[in-house]
Amino acid sequence: MADLPVLTSPLLDLPGVRHAFFTRQGGVSQGVYASLNVGAGSKDDPAAVAENRLRAARRMGGDLVTAYQVHSARAERAEGPWPGKPPEADAVVTRTPGVVCGALAADCAPILMADPQARVVAAVHAGWQGALAGVAEAAIDRMVELGAAPGRIQAAIGPCIGPRSYEVGLEYVARFTEADPAYARFFTPGATADKRNFDLPAFVLARLRAAGVGACGWIGRDTCAEPDHFFSNRRAFRQGEPDYGRLLSAIVLTPQ
């Protein structure tokens, strides 16, 4: 579906690499899932999800490969479609052309990464738990195993919940500052004394820079604040909706 709307980052406009941050538009799902819901874990019609995933795969020009995401720090290498059930992991890495590495999200931070010289790419799902546990670093390590060099890696964070939308409790702050007191800088005062706003994209970018990636950035789109364009777990909860769709971020090596 060449007309499927997507967002891109100039950081990943690289030779031999195709990437896309899909919006919620261009699919066949109905109701709260309208319309490009790619989440098999949602309560959407499985046939609609399958059609949406097929449309995205065609847009990318390959076989879409996603993991069973569990908010972990695990990264798996893919050489083609999984032979059985998807592994429990939150990053998919490949050096095989035509394997579309995908990450699903609905507020969590999707990260797409590429080393165009080594021809290695990755898609990462980084919620706060995975980001804190080191899922981005795990994906980089797996990329290095396949020949990548951190300094050559370009990384882009796609649509995710922005700092103005992500209010958390003080216990949440404690989880981060117990890991590293310097992480307090990613929290700002919330609406009340017992609340803080968390800057997830800034935290992920800091972790990427600390891991030595050559360049990284966020495309600056807040999933919670843009209902016409993105699914959002937090927005669905606030509005009392029974479920929510999942967005796809994907990257693939094109044949040379």
Secondary structure, 3 states (H helix, E strand, C coil): CCCCCEECCHHHCCCCEEEEEECCCCCCCCHHHCCCCCCCCCCCCHHHHHHHHHHHHHHHCCEEECCECCCCCCEEECCCCCCCCCCECCEEEECCCCEEEEEEECCCEEEEEEECCCCEEEEEEECHHHHHHCHHHHHHHHHHHCCCCHHHCEEEECCECCCCCCEEEHHHHHHHHHHCHHHHHHEEECCCCCEEEECHHHHHHHHHHHCCCCEEEECCCECCCCCCCCCCHHHHHHCCCCCCCCEEEEEEECCC
